[in-house]
Structures are given as C-alpha cells and as structure tokens.
Amino acid sequence: MATIYVIIVTYNAMKWAEKCFTSLKSSSLPIKCITIDNGSTDGTQEYIKTHFPEVDFIQASENLGFGKANNLGIEKAYKAGADFFYLMNQDAWIYSDSFQKILEVYSNHPDNSKIGILSPMHLDGSERKLDLHFENYLAKDLRNNRMLSDIYFGEAKEYYEISFVNAAHWCIPRNIIEKIGGFNPYFFHGAEDYEYVNRIIYFGLKTVVCTQSKVVHDTVQSFYKKEPNDKAELLKNKRLSMIMQRETKYLDLNYGYDTKREKTALLSFALKMGAKGNISEYKFYMEQYQYFSKKFKEIEAARKTSKTAQHPFLNL
C-alpha cells in the first residue's frame, strides 16, 4: 500500500486546527502527518501536540515562510519513505475518500510517470460551492478540456489536465520530488506554487484535477486577501503584485530569460516614461530597475539550480 505523508505548515491556525487535523483521522487510507509551525502566537503548537499526538510536529526556529517550511516537511517525509507528498493548507480539510479517489486517478492513468501534481476539487468553507480561486483556475482551461460541458451533461471524466492550481491541496508523487525538488526559497510567501508549476511544465509533466475527489479550502472568497482601504493602497498593492509577477516570469524556465536584456528593458522603459513626463511611472520603473539590479544574480542562481540540480532546493 502506498505511503502518504500529509504536510501542513501552520501559523496561528487555531481557527481551523480542530477541523483540519480531525479530518485526517477520517481518511479511508492510512496517512502520516508532518506539521511545521512557523512561530504561532495563538496556542497552535500546544493544541496540536496535546490533541493530535500522532502528528510529527516540527517547530521552526523562525518564520520560514510557506516554501521553506514545506521543504522541511518534504525532506523528512522523503527520508521516511513517502510515496506521495500531500501538501495541505492549515485552513483546509479533507473527506474520508479524498486520498483514495486521488490515488485511483494515479493508478488508472495510462502514463502516471508524467503526472507532476494531482489536485482534488476544492470547495469553499460552506462546502456547498467551489472555492472561488479554484473555480477561476479551472475556467482558464475549459475551452481546451471541455470539463464544464462534461460535468453539465453528467459525463465527467475521472481527471482533466489543467495549467495551474494553487498549493492548498497538492498531491505530489515521489518521482516528481526527485526530479522537480521542493519550493524555490527565493519566495517567502506568494508565488511559490506558480514557480513550481512552471517547473512542472518545463520538464514536460502534467497537473491534473481529480473530479471524484473533493476537499475544502476555507479561504477568503475574494481576489483580495484584504480589501484595500483606498485608492492609494489599491495602487500600492497593484505595484507590489506587478513586481512579484515580474519575479515569477524571470524565474520561469519556460521564459527566455537574459539578465542584460531585462536590465536594459527596465531602464529603457523608465527613461521613456520620464521623457514623456509621466513622473509616477518613471519612479515606479526606476524603483524596479534598482530592486532587480540587486536580485539578478540570485535569480540566475535559482534558475540554474532548478534546471540542473538533483532534487532542487531540498537536502536529501
């Protein structure tokens, strides 16, 4: 029987801890759980250790962020012989057959060596609708996989290939950990899953969603984690988002990245905006130029590691 390790990173998780960890006990397949706490201050650590002693609990020495903390769990699970690594958010829970249905897809797939990530169907906290973000990810591939038509007419397939799904519920086979590795520590929190999926694509692997497996992700049902207070905050958030998008693009192995070209492009665009008298955009792109001038070497190193290292970003 396959060995499944559930890896959960916690940070002030008391709102969901009972539901999250209790749900694991309902699994029809035996699982083991590793939890990495990033420095909770709400009693999460004591609660888990007291009420769920079966959980292999790791207290991080500092807040490592999402990717680095998950990597600790992946490393430990790998060394313990895990066949599947199930990455699960703290604000999430499963149903009794969630893992069973995922492994059925893997077992029945004609070439499961090409599966990089398996995802269940994500419900929101009400358990009556799909999670808004998950639904948005599915929508981007509907014209290619015809999933909506199949579901509407009661002819849903066991799985569909999709281009992206967030890491709230990821099941990763062992051979993929060996090939793709862990999360890129360049990101503290925010785009780790996009960067990982880009590596999955680069190496010719697939992300599939398993229609018969459902789980819950009780996240905010808005495209803003926190609604901006005013236009100034909205603009700030937009600009921070643009920087992260650029970082994600630079780190994408599918993108024809060249440091000299990117550096020249940023500077040229800033100067162009200045020449047009658009001072706000000039300042913004000069800030990006200065920011990335300090980051280009780190980006180059991360790209090289992703392409050539053995189990990148993991100590195995």
C-alpha positions, 0 to 999 in steps of 0.5 A, a space after each residue: 500500500 502506498 505511503 502518504 505523508 500529509 504536510 501542513 505548515 501552520 501559523 496561528 491556525 487555531 481557527 481551523 486546527 480542530 477541523 483540519 487535523 480531525 479530518 485526517 483521522 477520517 481518511 479511508 487510507 492510512 496517512 502520516 502527518 508532518 506539521 511545521 509551525 512557523 512561530 504561532 502566537 495563538 496556542 497552535 503548537 500546544 493544541 496540536 501536540 496535546 490533541 493530535 499526538 500522532 502528528 510529527 510536529 516540527 517547530 521552526 526556529 523562525 518564520 520560514 515562510 510557506 516554501 521553506 517550511 514545506 521543504 522541511 516537511 518534504 525532506 523528512 517525509 522523503 527520508 521516511 519513505 513517502 510515496 506521495 507528498 500531500 501538501 495541505 493548507 492549515 485552513 483546509 480539510 479533507 473527506 474520508 475518500 479524498 486520498 483514495 479517489 486521488 490515488 485511483 486517478 494515479 493508478 488508472 492513468 495510462 502514463 502516471 510517470 508524467 503526472 507532476 501534481 494531482 489536485 482534488 476539487 476544492 470547495 469553499 468553507 460552506 462546502 456547498 460551492 467551489 472555492 472561488 480561486 479554484 473555480 477561476 483556475 479551472 475556467 482558464 482551461 475549459 475551452 481546451 478540456 471541455 470539463 464544464 460541458 462534461 460535468 453539465 451533461 453528467 459525463 465527467 471524466 475521472 481527471 482533466 489536465 489543467 495549467 495551474 492550481 494553487 498549493 492548498 491541496 497538492 498531491 505530489 508523487 515521489 518521482 516528481 520530488 526527485 526530479 522537480 525538488 521542493 519550493 524555490 526559497 527565493 519566495 517567502 510567501 506568494 508565488 511559490 506554487 506558480 514557480 513550481 508549476 512552471 517547473 512542472 511544465 518545463 520538464 514536460 509533466 502534467 497537473 491534473 484535477 481529480 473530479 471524484 475527489 473533493 476537499 475544502 479550502 476555507 479561504 477568503 472568497 475574494 481576489 483580495 486577501 484584504 480589501 484595500 482601504 483606498 485608492 492609494 493602497 489599491 495602487 500600492 498593492 497593484 505595484 507590489 503584485 506587478 513586481 512579484 509577477 515580474 519575479 515569477 516570469 524571470 524565474 520561469 524556465 519556460 521564459 527566455 530569460 537574459 539578465 542584460 536584456 531585462 536590465 536594459 528593458 527596465 531602464 529603457 522603459 523608465 527613461 521613456 516614461 520620464 521623457 514623456 513626463 509621466 513622473 509616477 511611472 518613471 519612479 515606479 520603473 526606476 524603483 524596479 530597475 534598482 530592486 532587480 539590479 540587486 536580485 539578478 544574480 540570485 535569480 540566475 542562481 535559482 534558475 540554474 539550480 532548478 534546471 540542473 540540480 538533483 532534487 532542487 532546493 531540498 537536502 536529501 
